Amino acid sequence: RLSYPDYLNKIDDIIENNGDVVVPEGTTISWSFYTKNTDKLLFNYNNQSQTLVSSNDIYSTALVAKTSFLYNVVNTNKFFISKDTLSHSITVIKDLYPEIHVESQKDSLIEDRVYFKGVIKDDYGFSNLKFVYSKYDEKNNLLESGKSVDIQINKQNTIQDYYFYFDAGTLQISPGQKISYHFEVRDNDAVNGNKLSQTPTQNFQVKTMEEIDNEIDNNNLQTKSEIESLVSESKDLLKEIDKLKKQIIQNNTPTWQDKKKLEKLLNDYNELKSKISELKEKQKQQQAIEDLYKEITPEILKKQEDLQKRFEDILSDELKELLEKMNELINQQNKDQIKDAMDKMKLKTEDINKSLDQQLQLFKQLEFEKKYNDVIEKAKELSQEQNFLSKQTEQKNIDKNNLLEKQQEIENEFKKLQEDIQNLQSLNKELEDPNKMTNTNELQNKIMQSMQESKASINKNNRGKAKEKQIEAADDMEKLADQMENDKLDSDEENISEDIETLRQILHNLVLISFNQEDNMSSLQGTNIRSSQLSEIIRDQFTIKEHMRLIEDSLSALARRQTSVKPF
């Protein structure tokens, strides 16, 4: 009888009149020998001999098969010892180690997101599958070891695919940190214990905050350049539409060349639309990166959403439909309708050009605001670090060189902060309406001097003086952050007040123009075509048109400052 280990989930077998078997490791093999005229039975295996005792002429024995072996049986009585024996073999199949394979693929949009697909194999089944990792800081110091994430599998399937993914957020990996990781699988071997196999160890490192900021800055530069290029291309499209319009008016009937030029305009528009769509997707990708690593205020998030919506408005199919209609009109040789369609095309292209230009100004302002918030947060963080170091400085058990190293690190970070402030000033100058930025050079120099004096005092073992200078530097860093926050509040309040007043004035002017237009139309209805009053009515209409143009300019200027104002 063959009694298999429970973990195999295999039904026991009974084999009769056959002494040779192949069994899994850990199988309990029970023999029962039915005899006649036998006093005793010898069971010989592995250079051992076991004398079996009968029960009603039935001799039994059992053992757990761990390795392959040969055995034979000899029966005897008081008259005879059998010399004619047959050898039999027990072949034991070992429970093999499980196999595991994995492939990885980084997300094309978010670099810190990695996808895995793998295969696990075993002869009988599995106990578990895990993703195991250890975390290190930017200086390669171990932070956490042997952390694991269970991966769901079907434990009975002997071959199966598995899937897994992680990103910096799910594993709480901060910028600059890295993890070393592998996948490991254990089989369900209950005889020898669960055997483990694992994939080769790999490393994954998140970019430092400095690298992320540099990448964002480079992307912003590229975005501004691309929007400027799109503004230029939309202007060129306007010129071509105007040129084609004049050419069609001059000809008695639209020509084959006119049709070809119209086809080119359609292609140019489609290319422009494609570039705008690509730019929109790039902005989505960048926002995903910023959302992952930065604390984005609700106000900034709202402005980002508004900018994305404005891209969608620019990408309307209205101009494309006009161009396609123009193509039909040229085939129909309808000159008057062609001229009307060309006028609509020109107006729509002007809207696109204006919207792109507004988008550029809004993007620059949003870039400035994000950078400004980052600088404030960095100043606050450095102030906290400097305060913490001042407390360590008074502890005599902390080595002088350790204190000097930490103070130098804070000083280096402050130098980077100074560079960020200079970049902010450059960004501010690019804006049509620069924001308020108080000159903080004197305060920055004072902070730097305090940090350098603290290092000098540490070198002289004057820790009391060093602590005093460190606290000074921390307080001034906090003052720097406060000054920038106050400037921001002042600018925001001033801009909002101005924009509200502008909008109020626009509404007031619209009402006045509406009344003027009604009066002019009433005057026109009762005027004879030969009356001298007609000239005055025409002049009034031109004045109304000029006033409407001024309102349009005011609305456009407002839309260049406020993302919530739709393009005009």
C-alpha positions in Angstrom: 0.0 0.0 0.0 1.3 3.5 -0.9 0.2 6.3 1.4 1.3 9.6 -0.2 2.1 12.7 1.8 -1.0 14.8 2.5 0.3 17.9 0.8 0.3 16.1 -2.6 -3.5 15.7 -2.4 -3.0 12.3 -4.0 -5.2 9.2 -3.4 -3.4 6.2 -1.8 -2.7 3.2 -4.1 -2.7 -0.5 -3.5 -0.4 -2.6 -5.7 -0.6 -6.3 -5.8 2.0 -8.9 -6.9 4.5 -6.2 -8.0 7.5 -5.3 -5.9 8.9 -2.5 -8.1 7.4 0.9 -7.6 8.1 4.6 -8.2 6.9 6.9 -5.4 7.2 10.6 -4.4 9.6 11.3 -1.5 7.9 10.9 1.9 5.5 8.1 0.7 4.8 5.5 3.4 5.1 2.1 1.8 3.3 -0.8 3.6 4.0 -4.4 2.5 1.7 -7.3 3.4 3.1 -10.8 2.5 0.6 -13.7 2.4 2.5 -17.1 3.0 2.1 -20.8 3.7 4.4 -23.1 5.6 6.6 -20.2 6.7 7.9 -19.7 10.2 9.6 -16.4 9.6 10.2 -13.8 6.8 13.4 -11.8 6.3 13.0 -8.3 4.8 16.4 -7.1 3.5 17.1 -3.5 2.4 20.0 -1.0 2.5 22.3 -3.6 4.0 19.8 -4.2 6.8 17.8 -7.3 7.6 14.5 -7.2 9.4 12.7 -10.3 10.7 9.0 -10.1 10.3 6.5 -11.6 12.6 3.4 -13.2 11.1 -0.2 -12.8 12.0 -2.3 -15.7 10.6 0.4 -16.3 7.9 0.5 -12.6 7.0 3.8 -10.8 7.4 3.7 -6.9 7.4 6.2 -4.1 7.5 6.3 -0.4 6.5 8.7 2.5 6.1 8.8 6.1 4.8 10.7 6.3 1.5 13.2 9.1 1.6 15.7 7.7 -1.0 15.7 5.0 -3.6 16.7 1.5 -2.5 16.7 -2.2 -3.4 15.1 -4.9 -1.2 14.4 -8.6 -1.2 12.4 -11.1 0.9 13.5 -14.5 2.2 11.0 -17.0 3.8 12.1 -19.9 6.0 10.8 -22.7 8.1 12.4 -25.4 10.2 13.0 -27.6 7.2 14.0 -25.2 4.6 15.6 -21.8 3.9 14.7 -20.4 0.5 17.7 -19.4 -1.6 15.7 -18.3 -4.6 15.0 -14.7 -3.9 14.0 -11.8 -6.2 15.3 -8.2 -5.7 13.0 -5.4 -6.1 13.5 -1.6 -6.4 11.9 1.4 -4.9 12.6 4.5 -6.9 12.0 7.7 -5.0 11.2 10.9 -6.8 12.6 13.9 -5.0 10.5 17.0 -4.5 12.3 19.5 -6.7 13.0 23.2 -6.0 10.5 25.6 -7.4 11.4 27.7 -10.4 10.7 31.4 -10.7 11.3 33.9 -13.6 10.4 37.6 -13.9 10.5 40.4 -16.5 10.1 44.1 -15.6 9.0 47.1 -17.5 9.1 50.8 -16.4 6.0 52.9 -16.9 6.5 55.1 -20.0 4.8 58.1 -18.2 5.9 57.8 -14.6 9.5 56.6 -14.1 9.1 55.4 -10.5 6.4 52.9 -11.5 7.6 49.4 -12.5 5.5 46.6 -13.8 6.4 42.9 -13.4 5.3 39.7 -15.2 6.7 36.4 -14.2 6.2 32.6 -14.2 6.5 30.1 -11.3 6.8 26.3 -11.7 6.9 23.4 -9.2 6.2 19.7 -9.3 3.5 19.7 -6.7 2.4 23.2 -5.8 3.3 26.3 -3.8 3.2 27.7 -0.3 3.6 31.5 -1.1 5.0 34.1 -3.4 6.5 37.4 -2.1 8.1 40.6 -3.3 10.9 41.2 -0.8 12.8 44.5 -0.5 15.2 46.5 1.7 15.3 50.3 1.7 18.4 52.5 1.8 18.8 56.3 2.1 20.6 58.6 -0.3 23.9 57.7 1.4 23.3 54.0 1.1 22.5 53.6 4.8 20.1 50.7 5.5 16.7 52.0 6.6 14.5 48.9 6.5 15.4 45.3 5.8 13.5 42.2 4.7 10.2 44.0 4.1 7.8 41.9 2.0 4.5 42.1 0.1 2.5 38.9 -0.5 1.4 38.2 -4.1 -1.8 36.3 -4.6 -1.4 32.9 -6.4 -3.3 29.6 -6.8 -1.3 27.3 -4.6 -2.4 24.1 -6.4 -1.5 25.1 -9.9 2.0 23.8 -10.7 2.7 26.4 -13.4 1.2 29.9 -13.5 1.9 33.5 -14.4 2.0 36.2 -11.8 1.8 40.0 -12.0 3.0 42.8 -9.7 3.7 46.5 -9.7 5.1 49.1 -7.4 5.8 52.8 -7.3 7.5 55.1 -4.9 4.2 55.9 -3.2 3.1 52.3 -2.5 6.5 51.4 -0.9 6.9 54.9 0.6 10.2 55.5 -1.1 11.2 59.2 -0.8 13.3 61.1 -3.4 16.9 59.9 -3.3 16.2 56.6 -1.6 16.6 53.2 -3.2 15.5 49.7 -2.7 17.1 46.3 -3.4 14.4 43.7 -4.2 13.7 40.2 -5.5 10.8 37.8 -5.8 10.8 34.6 -3.8 8.6 31.6 -4.0 8.3 28.6 -1.6 6.9 25.2 -2.6 4.6 23.2 -0.4 7.2 20.4 0.5 5.9 19.1 3.8 8.6 16.4 4.0 11.8 18.5 3.9 10.2 21.9 4.7 9.2 24.5 2.2 12.0 25.0 -0.3 12.8 28.6 -1.5 13.8 29.9 -4.9 14.3 33.6 -5.7 15.0 35.9 -8.6 18.3 37.8 -8.8 18.4 40.9 -6.6 17.9 44.1 -8.4 18.1 47.8 -7.4 15.7 50.6 -8.0 16.5 54.2 -7.0 14.2 57.3 -7.0 15.7 60.5 -8.4 16.8 63.0 -5.8 14.7 66.1 -5.2 17.3 68.1 -7.0 17.2 65.8 -10.1 13.4 66.0 -10.1 13.4 69.8 -9.9 16.0 70.0 -12.7 13.9 67.7 -14.8 10.8 69.8 -14.1 12.7 73.0 -15.0 13.9 71.6 -18.3 10.4 70.4 -19.1 9.0 73.9 -18.4 11.6 75.5 -20.7 10.7 73.0 -23.5 7.0 73.6 -22.9 7.4 77.4 -23.2 9.4 77.0 -26.3 6.8 74.7 -27.9 3.9 77.0 -27.1 5.9 80.0 -28.6 6.5 77.9 -31.7 2.7 77.1 -31.9 1.9 80.8 -31.6 4.2 81.5 -34.5 2.7 78.6 -36.6 -0.8 79.8 -35.9 0.2 83.3 -37.1 1.7 81.8 -40.3 -1.6 79.9 -40.8 -3.5 83.2 -40.4 -1.3 84.8 -43.1 -1.9 81.9 -45.5 -5.7 82.1 -45.0 -5.6 85.9 -45.6 -3.5 85.4 -48.7 -5.8 82.7 -50.1 -8.8 84.8 -49.4 -7.5 87.7 -51.4 -6.5 85.4 -54.3 -9.9 83.8 -54.5 -11.6 87.2 -54.5 -9.4 88.5 -57.3 -10.1 85.4 -59.5 -13.5 85.1 -61.2 -13.7 81.5 -60.2 -11.6 79.4 -57.7 -8.8 77.6 -59.5 -7.1 74.2 -59.2 -4.2 76.0 -57.5 -6.7 77.5 -54.9 -7.9 74.0 -54.1 -4.3 72.8 -53.6 -3.5 75.7 -51.3 -6.7 74.9 -49.3 -5.6 71.3 -49.0 -2.3 72.5 -47.6 -4.1 74.8 -45.1 -6.0 71.8 -43.9 -2.8 69.7 -43.5 -1.2 72.6 -41.7 -4.1 72.9 -39.3 -4.1 69.1 -38.6 -0.4 69.3 -37.8 -1.0 72.3 -35.5 -3.8 70.4 -33.8 -1.6 67.3 -33.4 1.2 69.4 -31.8 -1.2 71.0 -29.4 -2.6 67.6 -28.4 1.0 66.3 -27.8 1.7 69.3 -25.6 -1.4 68.7 -23.6 -0.3 65.0 -22.9 3.1 66.2 -21.9 1.5 68.5 -19.4 -0.5 65.7 -18.0 2.7 63.6 -17.5 4.5 66.4 -15.8 1.6 67.1 -13.5 1.6 63.4 -12.5 5.3 63.7 -11.5 4.7 66.8 -9.6 1.7 65.4 -7.8 3.8 62.4 -6.8 6.7 64.3 -5.2 5.5 67.7 -4.3 2.9 69.2 -2.0 0.6 70.9 -4.5 -1.8 73.5 -3.0 -5.5 73.3 -4.0 -5.2 76.7 -5.6 -2.4 75.4 -7.9 -4.3 72.2 -8.7 -7.3 74.2 -9.7 -5.2 76.4 -12.1 -3.6 73.2 -13.6 -7.1 71.8 -14.3 -8.2 75.1 -15.9 -5.1 75.1 -18.1 -5.9 71.5 -19.3 -9.5 72.5 -20.1 -8.3 75.5 -22.1 -6.2 73.1 -24.2 -9.3 71.1 -24.9 -11.1 74.3 -26.0 -8.3 75.1 -28.4 -8.6 71.6 -29.9 -12.2 72.0 -31.1 -13.0 70.8 -34.6 -14.7 73.9 -35.7 -11.8 75.2 -37.9 -11.4 71.8 -39.4 -15.1 71.7 -40.3 -14.7 75.1 -41.9 -11.8 74.0 -44.0 -13.6 70.9 -45.2 -16.6 73.0 -46.0 -14.3 75.3 -48.0 -13.1 72.4 -50.0 -16.7 71.5 -50.9 -17.5 75.2 -51.8 -14.5 75.4 -54.2 -15.7 72.3 -56.0 -19.1 74.0 -56.3 -17.4 77.2 -57.6 -19.5 79.3 -55.1 -17.4 82.5 -54.7 -19.7 84.4 -52.3 -20.0 81.5 -49.9 -16.3 80.8 -50.2 -15.5 84.4 -49.1 -17.9 84.1 -46.1 -16.3 80.8 -45.1 -12.8 82.3 -45.4 -13.9 85.1 -43.0 -15.0 82.6 -40.4 -11.8 80.6 -40.9 -9.7 83.7 -40.2 -11.7 84.6 -37.1 -11.3 81.0 -35.7 -7.6 80.9 -36.4 -7.2 84.3 -34.7 -9.0 82.7 -31.7 -6.5 79.8 -31.7 -3.6 82.2 -31.9 -4.9 84.4 -29.1 -5.7 81.3 -26.9 -2.2 79.9 -27.4 -0.7 83.3 -26.5 -2.9 83.4 -23.4 -1.9 79.9 -22.5 1.8 80.8 -22.7 1.3 83.7 -20.2 -0.7 81.6 -17.8 1.8 78.8 -18.0 4.6 81.2 -17.1 2.6 82.5 -14.2 1.8 79.0 -12.9 5.5 78.0 -13.3 6.5 81.0 -11.2 3.9 80.3 -8.5 5.0 76.6 -8.2 8.6 77.6 -7.9 7.8 80.3 -5.4 6.0 77.9 -3.2 8.9 75.4 -3.4 11.4 78.1 -2.3 9.2 79.0 0.7 9.0 75.3 1.7 12.7 74.8 1.3 13.5 77.8 3.4 11.2 76.5 6.2 12.8 73.0 6.0 16.3 74.4 6.2 15.3 76.5 9.2 14.1 73.4 11.0 17.3 71.5 10.1 19.4 74.4 11.4 17.5 74.5 14.6 17.9 70.8 15.1 21.6 71.0 14.5 21.9 73.8 17.1 20.5 71.4 19.7 23.0 68.7 18.7 25.8 71.3 18.9 25.4 71.6 22.7 25.7 67.8 23.1 29.4 67.1 23.9 29.1 63.5 22.9 28.6 64.4 19.3 31.9 64.7 17.4 33.1 68.1 16.1 33.7 66.8 12.6 30.2 65.4 12.5 28.8 68.8 13.4 31.0 70.5 10.8 29.8 68.0 8.1 26.2 68.6 8.9 26.6 72.4 9.0 28.3 72.3 5.6 25.4 70.3 4.2 22.9 72.9 5.3 25.1 75.7 3.9 25.3 73.9 0.6 21.5 73.5 0.5 21.1 77.2 1.3 23.4 78.1 -1.6 21.0 76.1 -3.9 18.1 78.0 -2.3 19.8 81.2 -3.3 20.1 80.0 -6.9 16.4 79.1 -6.8 15.6 82.7 -5.7 17.7 84.1 -8.6 15.9 81.8 -11.0 12.6 83.0 -9.5 13.6 86.6 -10.2 14.4 85.7 -13.8 11.0 84.0 -14.2 9.3 87.0 -12.7 10.8 89.3 -15.3 9.4 87.1 -18.1 5.8 87.8 -16.9 3.8 90.6 -18.5 2.7 91.7 -15.0 5.6 90.8 -12.6 4.8 89.8 -9.1 6.0 91.6 -6.0 9.4 90.3 -4.8 11.2 92.1 -2.0 15.0 92.2 -2.4 16.2 89.8 0.3 19.9 89.8 -0.6 20.9 91.5 2.7 19.0 88.8 4.7 20.5 86.0 2.6 24.0 87.3 3.2 23.4 87.6 6.9 22.2 83.9 7.0 25.3 82.8 5.1 27.6 84.8 7.4 25.9 83.2 10.5 26.5 79.7 9.2 30.1 80.4 8.4 30.7 81.9 11.8 29.1 78.8 13.4 31.6 76.6 11.6 34.5 78.7 12.8 33.2 78.5 16.4 32.9 74.7 16.1 36.4 74.5 14.9 37.5 76.5 18.0 35.4 74.2 20.2 33.3 77.2 21.2 30.0 75.4 21.0 28.0 78.0 22.8 28.9 80.6 20.2 28.3 78.1 17.4 24.8 77.4 18.7 24.0 81.1 19.0 24.9 81.6 15.3 23.0 78.5 14.2 19.9 79.8 16.0 20.4 83.2 14.3 20.6 81.5 10.9 17.5 79.4 11.6 15.5 82.5 12.7 16.6 84.4 9.6 15.7 81.5 7.3 12.2 81.6 8.9 12.1 85.4 8.3 13.0 84.8 4.6 10.1 82.4 4.2 7.8 84.8 6.0 8.8 87.7 3.8 8.2 85.7 0.7 4.8 84.5 1.9 3.8 88.1 2.7 4.9 89.3 -0.8 2.8 86.5 -2.3 -0.3 87.5 -0.2 0.2 91.1 -1.2 0.5 90.3 -4.9 -2.5 87.9 -4.8 -4.7 90.5 -3.1 -3.6 93.3 -5.4 -4.0 91.2 -8.6 -7.5 89.9 -7.5 -8.6 93.5 -6.6 -7.4 94.8 -10.0 -9.0 92.0 -11.9 -12.3 92.4 -10.1 -12.3 96.1 -10.9 -11.4 95.4 -14.5 -14.3 92.9 -14.8 -16.7 95.4 -13.2 -15.6 98.1 -15.6 -16.0 95.7 -18.6 -19.6 94.9 -17.5 -20.4 98.5 -17.1 -19.0 99.4 -20.5 -21.0 96.5 -22.1 -24.2 97.9 -20.7 -23.5 101.4 -22.0 -22.5 100.1 -25.4 -25.7 98.0 -25.5 -27.8 101.1 -24.9 -25.8 103.1 -27.5 -26.3 100.3 -30.1 -30.1 100.3 -29.5 -30.2 104.1 -29.9 -28.2 104.0 -33.1 -30.4 101.3 -34.5 -33.5 103.3 -33.6 -32.1 106.4 -35.3 -31.2 104.4 -38.4 -34.8 103.1 -38.8 -36.3 106.5 -39.2 -33.5 108.0 -41.4 -33.8 108.6 -45.1 -30.9 107.2 -47.2 -30.2 110.7 -48.5 -30.3 112.4 -45.1 -27.1 114.0 -43.8 -27.8 112.4 -40.5 -26.8 109.0 -42.0 -23.1 110.0 -41.9 -23.4 110.7 -38.2 -25.1 107.3 -37.6 -22.3 105.5 -39.4 -19.7 107.4 -37.4 -21.5 106.4 -34.2 -21.5 102.7 -35.3 -17.7 102.9 -35.9 -17.3 104.3 -32.4 -19.4 101.4 -31.0 -17.2 99.0 -32.9 -14.1 100.6 -31.6 -15.4 100.4 -28.0 -16.2 96.7 -28.5 -12.7 96.1 -29.6 -11.4 97.7 -26.5 -13.6 95.5 -24.4 -12.3 92.5 -26.3 -8.8 93.5 -25.6 -9.6 94.0 -21.9 -11.1 90.5 -21.7 -8.2 89.0 -23.5 -5.8 90.7 -21.1 -7.8 89.3 -18.2 -7.8 85.8 -19.7 -4.0 86.0 -19.8 -3.9 86.4 -16.0 -6.8 84.3 -14.8 -7.1 80.6 -15.7 -10.8 80.7 -14.8 -11.6 83.3 -17.5 -12.2 81.6 -20.8 -10.2 82.7 -23.8 -11.6 85.6 -25.8 
